[in-house]
Amino acid sequence: MQPSLKYVNDIKPVTVAATIEWLSSQEGGRQQPPAIGTYYAVARFSLKPDESWSVIFQLAFHLRNSHNRQISRGTVRFLVDHAPHEYLLHYHSFDIYEGPHLVAHAFLL
C-alpha cells in the first residue's frame, strides 16, 4: 500500500487548459515560442507577486492571433505536489517567467 499524499487545503493536483500569449523579443520575450511538447517555466500570480511556482505546460500547437501575437494552446499543471493547486482553479491568468524575464501571459480556460 502506498502512502497517501498530503495536499495543500486538500486540493489534489490539477491540470487545466491554457492559452499562452508570448511577448515579442522587442518586449523582452522570446524570439519564438518553445517547441510543441513539454515546456517548464515559472509562474507568478497577480495577487501573490512575491511567490513563484514551477509549472509544466504540454503545448499542443502555436498560431498567430488577429494582433499578430504568437499564441500557444495546451495544458498546465504545477511541478510539485505541495504547490497551491487552488490557484489553477481560482485565478484566470498568470505571468510566465524564464529566470528573471517575463516572457508570456497564460490564460486559464
MODELLER restraints for C-alpha pairs under 7 A, 6 or more apart:
rsr = mdl.restraints
at = mdl.atoms
rsr.add(forms.Gaussian(group=physical.xy_distance, feature=features.Distance(at['CA:7:A'], at['CA:81:A']), mean=6.79, stdev=0.5))
rsr.add(forms.Gaussian(group=physical.xy_distance, feature=features.Distance(at['CA:7:A'], at['CA:82:A']), mean=6.04, stdev=0.5))
rsr.add(forms.Gaussian(group=physical.xy_distance, feature=features.Distance(at['CA:8:A'], at['CA:82:A']), mean=6.08, stdev=0.5))
rsr.add(forms.Gaussian(group=physical.xy_distance, feature=features.Distance(at['CA:8:A'], at['CA:84:A']), mean=6.24, stdev=0.5))
rsr.add(forms.Gaussian(group=physical.xy_distance, feature=features.Distance(at['CA:11:A'], at['CA:85:A']), mean=6.38, stdev=0.5))
rsr.add(forms.Gaussian(group=physical.xy_distance, feature=features.Distance(at['CA:11:A'], at['CA:86:A']), mean=6.55, stdev=0.5))
rsr.add(forms.Gaussian(group=physical.xy_distance, feature=features.Distance(at['CA:12:A'], at['CA:85:A']), mean=6.90, stdev=0.5))
rsr.add(forms.Gaussian(group=physical.xy_distance, feature=features.Distance(at['CA:13:A'], at['CA:81:A']), mean=6.40, stdev=0.5))
rsr.add(forms.Gaussian(group=physical.xy_distance, feature=features.Distance(at['CA:13:A'], at['CA:85:A']), mean=5.70, stdev=0.5))
rsr.add(forms.Gaussian(group=physical.xy_distance, feature=features.Distance(at['CA:14:A'], at['CA:77:A']), mean=6.11, stdev=0.5))
rsr.add(forms.Gaussian(group=physical.xy_distance, feature=features.Distance(at['CA:14:A'], at['CA:85:A']), mean=6.49, stdev=0.5))
rsr.add(forms.Gaussian(group=physical.xy_distance, feature=features.Distance(at['CA:15:A'], at['CA:75:A']), mean=6.37, stdev=0.5))
rsr.add(forms.Gaussian(group=physical.xy_distance, feature=features.Distance(at['CA:15:A'], at['CA:76:A']), mean=5.52, stdev=0.5))
rsr.add(forms.Gaussian(group=physical.xy_distance, feature=features.Distance(at['CA:15:A'], at['CA:77:A']), mean=4.69, stdev=0.5))
rsr.add(forms.Gaussian(group=physical.xy_distance, feature=features.Distance(at['CA:16:A'], at['CA:75:A']), mean=5.34, stdev=0.5))
rsr.add(forms.Gaussian(group=physical.xy_distance, feature=features.Distance(at['CA:16:A'], at['CA:76:A']), mean=5.55, stdev=0.5))
rsr.add(forms.Gaussian(group=physical.xy_distance, feature=features.Distance(at['CA:16:A'], at['CA:77:A']), mean=6.70, stdev=0.5))
rsr.add(forms.Gaussian(group=physical.xy_distance, feature=features.Distance(at['CA:16:A'], at['CA:108:A']), mean=6.86, stdev=0.5))
rsr.add(forms.Gaussian(group=physical.xy_distance, feature=features.Distance(at['CA:17:A'], at['CA:74:A']), mean=5.80, stdev=0.5))
rsr.add(forms.Gaussian(group=physical.xy_distance, feature=features.Distance(at['CA:17:A'], at['CA:75:A']), mean=4.27, stdev=0.5))
rsr.add(forms.Gaussian(group=physical.xy_distance, feature=features.Distance(at['CA:17:A'], at['CA:76:A']), mean=6.44, stdev=0.5))
rsr.add(forms.Gaussian(group=physical.xy_distance, feature=features.Distance(at['CA:17:A'], at['CA:108:A']), mean=6.04, stdev=0.5))
rsr.add(forms.Gaussian(group=physical.xy_distance, feature=features.Distance(at['CA:17:A'], at['CA:109:A']), mean=5.29, stdev=0.5))
rsr.add(forms.Gaussian(group=physical.xy_distance, feature=features.Distance(at['CA:18:A'], at['CA:73:A']), mean=5.91, stdev=0.5))
rsr.add(forms.Gaussian(group=physical.xy_distance, feature=features.Distance(at['CA:18:A'], at['CA:74:A']), mean=5.53, stdev=0.5))
rsr.add(forms.Gaussian(group=physical.xy_distance, feature=features.Distance(at['CA:18:A'], at['CA:75:A']), mean=5.31, stdev=0.5))
rsr.add(forms.Gaussian(group=physical.xy_distance, feature=features.Distance(at['CA:18:A'], at['CA:76:A']), mean=6.53, stdev=0.5))
rsr.add(forms.Gaussian(group=physical.xy_distance, feature=features.Distance(at['CA:18:A'], at['CA:106:A']), mean=6.40, stdev=0.5))
rsr.add(forms.Gaussian(group=physical.xy_distance, feature=features.Distance(at['CA:18:A'], at['CA:107:A']), mean=5.46, stdev=0.5))
rsr.add(forms.Gaussian(group=physical.xy_distance, feature=features.Distance(at['CA:18:A'], at['CA:108:A']), mean=4.50, stdev=0.5))
rsr.add(forms.Gaussian(group=physical.xy_distance, feature=features.Distance(at['CA:18:A'], at['CA:109:A']), mean=5.44, stdev=0.5))
rsr.add(forms.Gaussian(group=physical.xy_distance, feature=features.Distance(at['CA:19:A'], at['CA:71:A']), mean=6.87, stdev=0.5))
rsr.add(forms.Gaussian(group=physical.xy_distance, feature=features.Distance(at['CA:19:A'], at['CA:72:A']), mean=5.72, stdev=0.5))
rsr.add(forms.Gaussian(group=physical.xy_distance, feature=features.Distance(at['CA:19:A'], at['CA:73:A']), mean=4.63, stdev=0.5))
rsr.add(forms.Gaussian(group=physical.xy_distance, feature=features.Distance(at['CA:19:A'], at['CA:74:A']), mean=6.62, stdev=0.5))
rsr.add(forms.Gaussian(group=physical.xy_distance, feature=features.Distance(at['CA:19:A'], at['CA:106:A']), mean=5.73, stdev=0.5))
rsr.add(forms.Gaussian(group=physical.xy_distance, feature=features.Distance(at['CA:19:A'], at['CA:107:A']), mean=5.16, stdev=0.5))
rsr.add(forms.Gaussian(group=physical.xy_distance, feature=features.Distance(at['CA:19:A'], at['CA:108:A']), mean=6.58, stdev=0.5))
rsr.add(forms.Gaussian(group=physical.xy_distance, feature=features.Distance(at['CA:20:A'], at['CA:71:A']), mean=5.50, stdev=0.5))
rsr.add(forms.Gaussian(group=physical.xy_distance, feature=features.Distance(at['CA:20:A'], at['CA:72:A']), mean=5.01, stdev=0.5))
rsr.add(forms.Gaussian(group=physical.xy_distance, feature=features.Distance(at['CA:20:A'], at['CA:73:A']), mean=6.31, stdev=0.5))
rsr.add(forms.Gaussian(group=physical.xy_distance, feature=features.Distance(at['CA:20:A'], at['CA:104:A']), mean=6.54, stdev=0.5))
rsr.add(forms.Gaussian(group=physical.xy_distance, feature=features.Distance(at['CA:20:A'], at['CA:105:A']), mean=5.70, stdev=0.5))
rsr.add(forms.Gaussian(group=physical.xy_distance, feature=features.Distance(at['CA:20:A'], at['CA:106:A']), mean=4.40, stdev=0.5))
rsr.add(forms.Gaussian(group=physical.xy_distance, feature=features.Distance(at['CA:20:A'], at['CA:107:A']), mean=6.24, stdev=0.5))
rsr.add(forms.Gaussian(group=physical.xy_distance, feature=features.Distance(at['CA:21:A'], at['CA:69:A']), mean=6.91, stdev=0.5))
rsr.add(forms.Gaussian(group=physical.xy_distance, feature=features.Distance(at['CA:21:A'], at['CA:70:A']), mean=6.09, stdev=0.5))
rsr.add(forms.Gaussian(group=physical.xy_distance, feature=features.Distance(at['CA:21:A'], at['CA:71:A']), mean=4.73, stdev=0.5))
rsr.add(forms.Gaussian(group=physical.xy_distance, feature=features.Distance(at['CA:21:A'], at['CA:72:A']), mean=6.71, stdev=0.5))
rsr.add(forms.Gaussian(group=physical.xy_distance, feature=features.Distance(at['CA:21:A'], at['CA:104:A']), mean=5.52, stdev=0.5))
rsr.add(forms.Gaussian(group=physical.xy_distance, feature=features.Distance(at['CA:21:A'], at['CA:105:A']), mean=5.31, stdev=0.5))
rsr.add(forms.Gaussian(group=physical.xy_distance, feature=features.Distance(at['CA:21:A'], at['CA:106:A']), mean=6.41, stdev=0.5))
rsr.add(forms.Gaussian(group=physical.xy_distance, feature=features.Distance(at['CA:22:A'], at['CA:29:A']), mean=6.83, stdev=0.5))
rsr.add(forms.Gaussian(group=physical.xy_distance, feature=features.Distance(at['CA:22:A'], at['CA:69:A']), mean=6.97, stdev=0.5))
rsr.add(forms.Gaussian(group=physical.xy_distance, feature=features.Distance(at['CA:22:A'], at['CA:70:A']), mean=5.56, stdev=0.5))
rsr.add(forms.Gaussian(group=physical.xy_distance, feature=features.Distance(at['CA:22:A'], at['CA:71:A']), mean=6.24, stdev=0.5))
rsr.add(forms.Gaussian(group=physical.xy_distance, feature=features.Distance(at['CA:22:A'], at['CA:103:A']), mean=6.09, stdev=0.5))
rsr.add(forms.Gaussian(group=physical.xy_distance, feature=features.Distance(at['CA:22:A'], at['CA:104:A']), mean=4.22, stdev=0.5))
rsr.add(forms.Gaussian(group=physical.xy_distance, feature=features.Distance(at['CA:22:A'], at['CA:105:A']), mean=6.55, stdev=0.5))
rsr.add(forms.Gaussian(group=physical.xy_distance, feature=features.Distance(at['CA:23:A'], at['CA:29:A']), mean=4.58, stdev=0.5))
rsr.add(forms.Gaussian(group=physical.xy_distance, feature=features.Distance(at['CA:23:A'], at['CA:30:A']), mean=6.76, stdev=0.5))
rsr.add(forms.Gaussian(group=physical.xy_distance, feature=features.Distance(at['CA:23:A'], at['CA:103:A']), mean=5.39, stdev=0.5))
rsr.add(forms.Gaussian(group=physical.xy_distance, feature=features.Distance(at['CA:23:A'], at['CA:104:A']), mean=5.22, stdev=0.5))
rsr.add(forms.Gaussian(group=physical.xy_distance, feature=features.Distance(at['CA:24:A'], at['CA:30:A']), mean=6.16, stdev=0.5))
rsr.add(forms.Gaussian(group=physical.xy_distance, feature=features.Distance(at['CA:24:A'], at['CA:31:A']), mean=6.74, stdev=0.5))
rsr.add(forms.Gaussian(group=physical.xy_distance, feature=features.Distance(at['CA:25:A'], at['CA:31:A']), mean=5.17, stdev=0.5))
rsr.add(forms.Gaussian(group=physical.xy_distance, feature=features.Distance(at['CA:28:A'], at['CA:103:A']), mean=6.71, stdev=0.5))
rsr.add(forms.Gaussian(group=physical.xy_distance, feature=features.Distance(at['CA:29:A'], at['CA:102:A']), mean=6.55, stdev=0.5))
rsr.add(forms.Gaussian(group=physical.xy_distance, feature=features.Distance(at['CA:29:A'], at['CA:103:A']), mean=4.17, stdev=0.5))
rsr.add(forms.Gaussian(group=physical.xy_distance, feature=features.Distance(at['CA:29:A'], at['CA:104:A']), mean=6.95, stdev=0.5))
rsr.add(forms.Gaussian(group=physical.xy_distance, feature=features.Distance(at['CA:30:A'], at['CA:103:A']), mean=6.21, stdev=0.5))
rsr.add(forms.Gaussian(group=physical.xy_distance, feature=features.Distance(at['CA:36:A'], at['CA:59:A']), mean=5.07, stdev=0.5))
rsr.add(forms.Gaussian(group=physical.xy_distance, feature=features.Distance(at['CA:36:A'], at['CA:60:A']), mean=5.87, stdev=0.5))
rsr.add(forms.Gaussian(group=physical.xy_distance, feature=features.Distance(at['CA:36:A'], at['CA:61:A']), mean=6.23, stdev=0.5))
rsr.add(forms.Gaussian(group=physical.xy_distance, feature=features.Distance(at['CA:37:A'], at['CA:58:A']), mean=5.16, stdev=0.5))
rsr.add(forms.Gaussian(group=physical.xy_distance, feature=features.Distance(at['CA:37:A'], at['CA:59:A']), mean=4.89, stdev=0.5))
rsr.add(forms.Gaussian(group=physical.xy_distance, feature=features.Distance(at['CA:37:A'], at['CA:60:A']), mean=6.51, stdev=0.5))
rsr.add(forms.Gaussian(group=physical.xy_distance, feature=features.Distance(at['CA:38:A'], at['CA:56:A']), mean=6.79, stdev=0.5))
rsr.add(forms.Gaussian(group=physical.xy_distance, feature=features.Distance(at['CA:38:A'], at['CA:57:A']), mean=5.69, stdev=0.5))
rsr.add(forms.Gaussian(group=physical.xy_distance, feature=features.Distance(at['CA:38:A'], at['CA:58:A']), mean=4.69, stdev=0.5))
rsr.add(forms.Gaussian(group=physical.xy_distance, feature=features.Distance(at['CA:38:A'], at['CA:59:A']), mean=6.30, stdev=0.5))
rsr.add(forms.Gaussian(group=physical.xy_distance, feature=features.Distance(at['CA:39:A'], at['CA:56:A']), mean=5.78, stdev=0.5))
rsr.add(forms.Gaussian(group=physical.xy_distance, feature=features.Distance(at['CA:39:A'], at['CA:57:A']), mean=5.05, stdev=0.5))
rsr.add(forms.Gaussian(group=physical.xy_distance, feature=features.Distance(at['CA:39:A'], at['CA:58:A']), mean=6.39, stdev=0.5))
rsr.add(forms.Gaussian(group=physical.xy_distance, feature=features.Distance(at['CA:40:A'], at['CA:55:A']), mean=5.90, stdev=0.5))
rsr.add(forms.Gaussian(group=physical.xy_distance, feature=features.Distance(at['CA:40:A'], at['CA:56:A']), mean=4.69, stdev=0.5))
rsr.add(forms.Gaussian(group=physical.xy_distance, feature=features.Distance(at['CA:40:A'], at['CA:57:A']), mean=6.33, stdev=0.5))
rsr.add(forms.Gaussian(group=physical.xy_distance, feature=features.Distance(at['CA:41:A'], at['CA:54:A']), mean=5.83, stdev=0.5))
rsr.add(forms.Gaussian(group=physical.xy_distance, feature=features.Distance(at['CA:41:A'], at['CA:55:A']), mean=5.49, stdev=0.5))
rsr.add(forms.Gaussian(group=physical.xy_distance, feature=features.Distance(at['CA:41:A'], at['CA:56:A']), mean=6.52, stdev=0.5))
rsr.add(forms.Gaussian(group=physical.xy_distance, feature=features.Distance(at['CA:41:A'], at['CA:96:A']), mean=6.47, stdev=0.5))
rsr.add(forms.Gaussian(group=physical.xy_distance, feature=features.Distance(at['CA:41:A'], at['CA:97:A']), mean=6.23, stdev=0.5))
rsr.add(forms.Gaussian(group=physical.xy_distance, feature=features.Distance(at['CA:41:A'], at['CA:98:A']), mean=6.04, stdev=0.5))
rsr.add(forms.Gaussian(group=physical.xy_distance, feature=features.Distance(at['CA:42:A'], at['CA:52:A']), mean=6.28, stdev=0.5))
rsr.add(forms.Gaussian(group=physical.xy_distance, feature=features.Distance(at['CA:42:A'], at['CA:53:A']), mean=5.52, stdev=0.5))
rsr.add(forms.Gaussian(group=physical.xy_distance, feature=features.Distance(at['CA:42:A'], at['CA:54:A']), mean=4.53, stdev=0.5))
rsr.add(forms.Gaussian(group=physical.xy_distance, feature=features.Distance(at['CA:42:A'], at['CA:55:A']), mean=5.90, stdev=0.5))
rsr.add(forms.Gaussian(group=physical.xy_distance, feature=features.Distance(at['CA:42:A'], at['CA:96:A']), mean=5.69, stdev=0.5))
rsr.add(forms.Gaussian(group=physical.xy_distance, feature=features.Distance(at['CA:42:A'], at['CA:97:A']), mean=5.07, stdev=0.5))
rsr.add(forms.Gaussian(group=physical.xy_distance, feature=features.Distance(at['CA:42:A'], at['CA:98:A']), mean=6.39, stdev=0.5))
rsr.add(forms.Gaussian(group=physical.xy_distance, feature=features.Distance(at['CA:43:A'], at['CA:52:A']), mean=5.63, stdev=0.5))
rsr.add(forms.Gaussian(group=physical.xy_distance, feature=features.Distance(at['CA:43:A'], at['CA:53:A']), mean=5.19, stdev=0.5))
rsr.add(forms.Gaussian(group=physical.xy_distance, feature=features.Distance(at['CA:43:A'], at['CA:54:A']), mean=6.13, stdev=0.5))
rsr.add(forms.Gaussian(group=physical.xy_distance, feature=features.Distance(at['CA:43:A'], at['CA:55:A']), mean=6.43, stdev=0.5))
rsr.add(forms.Gaussian(group=physical.xy_distance, feature=features.Distance(at['CA:43:A'], at['CA:94:A']), mean=6.35, stdev=0.5))
rsr.add(forms.Gaussian(group=physical.xy_distance, feature=features.Distance(at['CA:43:A'], at['CA:95:A']), mean=5.67, stdev=0.5))
rsr.add(forms.Gaussian(group=physical.xy_distance, feature=features.Distance(at['CA:43:A'], at['CA:96:A']), mean=4.92, stdev=0.5))
rsr.add(forms.Gaussian(group=physical.xy_distance, feature=features.Distance(at['CA:43:A'], at['CA:97:A']), mean=6.31, stdev=0.5))
rsr.add(forms.Gaussian(group=physical.xy_distance, feature=features.Distance(at['CA:44:A'], at['CA:51:A']), mean=6.26, stdev=0.5))
rsr.add(forms.Gaussian(group=physical.xy_distance, feature=features.Distance(at['CA:44:A'], at['CA:52:A']), mean=5.06, stdev=0.5))
rsr.add(forms.Gaussian(group=physical.xy_distance, feature=features.Distance(at['CA:44:A'], at['CA:53:A']), mean=6.71, stdev=0.5))
rsr.add(forms.Gaussian(group=physical.xy_distance, feature=features.Distance(at['CA:44:A'], at['CA:94:A']), mean=5.75, stdev=0.5))
rsr.add(forms.Gaussian(group=physical.xy_distance, feature=features.Distance(at['CA:44:A'], at['CA:95:A']), mean=5.28, stdev=0.5))
rsr.add(forms.Gaussian(group=physical.xy_distance, feature=features.Distance(at['CA:44:A'], at['CA:96:A']), mean=6.65, stdev=0.5))
rsr.add(forms.Gaussian(group=physical.xy_distance, feature=features.Distance(at['CA:45:A'], at['CA:94:A']), mean=4.75, stdev=0.5))
rsr.add(forms.Gaussian(group=physical.xy_distance, feature=features.Distance(at['CA:45:A'], at['CA:95:A']), mean=6.45, stdev=0.5))
rsr.add(forms.Gaussian(group=physical.xy_distance, feature=features.Distance(at['CA:46:A'], at['CA:94:A']), mean=6.61, stdev=0.5))
rsr.add(forms.Gaussian(group=physical.xy_distance, feature=features.Distance(at['CA:54:A'], at['CA:78:A']), mean=6.04, stdev=0.5))
rsr.add(forms.Gaussian(group=physical.xy_distance, feature=features.Distance(at['CA:54:A'], at['CA:79:A']), mean=5.49, stdev=0.5))
rsr.add(forms.Gaussian(group=physical.xy_distance, feature=features.Distance(at['CA:55:A'], at['CA:76:A']), mean=6.68, stdev=0.5))
rsr.add(forms.Gaussian(group=physical.xy_distance, feature=features.Distance(at['CA:55:A'], at['CA:77:A']), mean=5.61, stdev=0.5))
rsr.add(forms.Gaussian(group=physical.xy_distance, feature=features.Distance(at['CA:55:A'], at['CA:78:A']), mean=4.28, stdev=0.5))
rsr.add(forms.Gaussian(group=physical.xy_distance, feature=features.Distance(at['CA:55:A'], at['CA:79:A']), mean=5.00, stdev=0.5))
rsr.add(forms.Gaussian(group=physical.xy_distance, feature=features.Distance(at['CA:56:A'], at['CA:76:A']), mean=5.55, stdev=0.5))
rsr.add(forms.Gaussian(group=physical.xy_distance, feature=features.Distance(at['CA:56:A'], at['CA:77:A']), mean=5.50, stdev=0.5))
rsr.add(forms.Gaussian(group=physical.xy_distance, feature=features.Distance(at['CA:56:A'], at['CA:78:A']), mean=6.11, stdev=0.5))
rsr.add(forms.Gaussian(group=physical.xy_distance, feature=features.Distance(at['CA:56:A'], at['CA:79:A']), mean=5.94, stdev=0.5))
rsr.add(forms.Gaussian(group=physical.xy_distance, feature=features.Distance(at['CA:57:A'], at['CA:74:A']), mean=6.69, stdev=0.5))
rsr.add(forms.Gaussian(group=physical.xy_distance, feature=features.Distance(at['CA:57:A'], at['CA:75:A']), mean=5.48, stdev=0.5))
rsr.add(forms.Gaussian(group=physical.xy_distance, feature=features.Distance(at['CA:57:A'], at['CA:76:A']), mean=4.34, stdev=0.5))
rsr.add(forms.Gaussian(group=physical.xy_distance, feature=features.Distance(at['CA:57:A'], at['CA:77:A']), mean=6.70, stdev=0.5))
rsr.add(forms.Gaussian(group=physical.xy_distance, feature=features.Distance(at['CA:58:A'], at['CA:74:A']), mean=5.38, stdev=0.5))
rsr.add(forms.Gaussian(group=physical.xy_distance, feature=features.Distance(at['CA:58:A'], at['CA:75:A']), mean=5.26, stdev=0.5))
rsr.add(forms.Gaussian(group=physical.xy_distance, feature=features.Distance(at['CA:58:A'], at['CA:76:A']), mean=6.45, stdev=0.5))
rsr.add(forms.Gaussian(group=physical.xy_distance, feature=features.Distance(at['CA:59:A'], at['CA:72:A']), mean=6.66, stdev=0.5))
rsr.add(forms.Gaussian(group=physical.xy_distance, feature=features.Distance(at['CA:59:A'], at['CA:73:A']), mean=5.89, stdev=0.5))
rsr.add(forms.Gaussian(group=physical.xy_distance, feature=features.Distance(at['CA:59:A'], at['CA:74:A']), mean=4.40, stdev=0.5))
rsr.add(forms.Gaussian(group=physical.xy_distance, feature=features.Distance(at['CA:59:A'], at['CA:75:A']), mean=6.69, stdev=0.5))
rsr.add(forms.Gaussian(group=physical.xy_distance, feature=features.Distance(at['CA:60:A'], at['CA:73:A']), mean=5.72, stdev=0.5))
rsr.add(forms.Gaussian(group=physical.xy_distance, feature=features.Distance(at['CA:60:A'], at['CA:74:A']), mean=4.93, stdev=0.5))
rsr.add(forms.Gaussian(group=physical.xy_distance, feature=features.Distance(at['CA:61:A'], at['CA:72:A']), mean=5.71, stdev=0.5))
rsr.add(forms.Gaussian(group=physical.xy_distance, feature=features.Distance(at['CA:61:A'], at['CA:73:A']), mean=5.69, stdev=0.5))
rsr.add(forms.Gaussian(group=physical.xy_distance, feature=features.Distance(at['CA:62:A'], at['CA:70:A']), mean=6.99, stdev=0.5))
rsr.add(forms.Gaussian(group=physical.xy_distance, feature=features.Distance(at['CA:62:A'], at['CA:71:A']), mean=5.59, stdev=0.5))
rsr.add(forms.Gaussian(group=physical.xy_distance, feature=features.Distance(at['CA:62:A'], at['CA:72:A']), mean=4.34, stdev=0.5))
rsr.add(forms.Gaussian(group=physical.xy_distance, feature=features.Distance(at['CA:62:A'], at['CA:73:A']), mean=6.59, stdev=0.5))
rsr.add(forms.Gaussian(group=physical.xy_distance, feature=features.Distance(at['CA:63:A'], at['CA:70:A']), mean=5.93, stdev=0.5))
rsr.add(forms.Gaussian(group=physical.xy_distance, feature=features.Distance(at['CA:63:A'], at['CA:71:A']), mean=5.28, stdev=0.5))
rsr.add(forms.Gaussian(group=physical.xy_distance, feature=features.Distance(at['CA:63:A'], at['CA:72:A']), mean=6.41, stdev=0.5))
rsr.add(forms.Gaussian(group=physical.xy_distance, feature=features.Distance(at['CA:64:A'], at['CA:70:A']), mean=4.68, stdev=0.5))
rsr.add(forms.Gaussian(group=physical.xy_distance, feature=features.Distance(at['CA:64:A'], at['CA:71:A']), mean=5.65, stdev=0.5))
rsr.add(forms.Gaussian(group=physical.xy_distance, feature=features.Distance(at['CA:65:A'], at['CA:71:A']), mean=6.63, stdev=0.5))
rsr.add(forms.Gaussian(group=physical.xy_distance, feature=features.Distance(at['CA:92:A'], at['CA:107:A']), mean=5.92, stdev=0.5))
rsr.add(forms.Gaussian(group=physical.xy_distance, feature=features.Distance(at['CA:92:A'], at['CA:108:A']), mean=5.21, stdev=0.5))
rsr.add(forms.Gaussian(group=physical.xy_distance, feature=features.Distance(at['CA:93:A'], at['CA:106:A']), mean=5.38, stdev=0.5))
rsr.add(forms.Gaussian(group=physical.xy_distance, feature=features.Distance(at['CA:93:A'], at['CA:107:A']), mean=4.33, stdev=0.5))
rsr.add(forms.Gaussian(group=physical.xy_distance, feature=features.Distance(at['CA:93:A'], at['CA:108:A']), mean=5.61, stdev=0.5))
rsr.add(forms.Gaussian(group=physical.xy_distance, feature=features.Distance(at['CA:94:A'], at['CA:105:A']), mean=5.94, stdev=0.5))
rsr.add(forms.Gaussian(group=physical.xy_distance, feature=features.Distance(at['CA:94:A'], at['CA:106:A']), mean=5.34, stdev=0.5))
rsr.add(forms.Gaussian(group=physical.xy_distance, feature=features.Distance(at['CA:94:A'], at['CA:107:A']), mean=6.78, stdev=0.5))
rsr.add(forms.Gaussian(group=physical.xy_distance, feature=features.Distance(at['CA:95:A'], at['CA:102:A']), mean=6.94, stdev=0.5))
rsr.add(forms.Gaussian(group=physical.xy_distance, feature=features.Distance(at['CA:95:A'], at['CA:104:A']), mean=6.06, stdev=0.5))
rsr.add(forms.Gaussian(group=physical.xy_distance, feature=features.Distance(at['CA:95:A'], at['CA:105:A']), mean=4.56, stdev=0.5))
rsr.add(forms.Gaussian(group=physical.xy_distance, feature=features.Distance(at['CA:95:A'], at['CA:106:A']), mean=6.07, stdev=0.5))
rsr.add(forms.Gaussian(group=physical.xy_distance, feature=features.Distance(at['CA:96:A'], at['CA:102:A']), mean=5.93, stdev=0.5))
rsr.add(forms.Gaussian(group=physical.xy_distance, feature=features.Distance(at['CA:96:A'], at['CA:103:A']), mean=5.85, stdev=0.5))
rsr.add(forms.Gaussian(group=physical.xy_distance, feature=features.Distance(at['CA:96:A'], at['CA:104:A']), mean=5.06, stdev=0.5))
rsr.add(forms.Gaussian(group=physical.xy_distance, feature=features.Distance(at['CA:96:A'], at['CA:105:A']), mean=5.75, stdev=0.5))
rsr.add(forms.Gaussian(group=physical.xy_distance, feature=features.Distance(at['CA:96:A'], at['CA:106:A']), mean=6.81, stdev=0.5))
rsr.add(forms.Gaussian(group=physical.xy_distance, feature=features.Distance(at['CA:97:A'], at['CA:103:A']), mean=5.54, stdev=0.5))
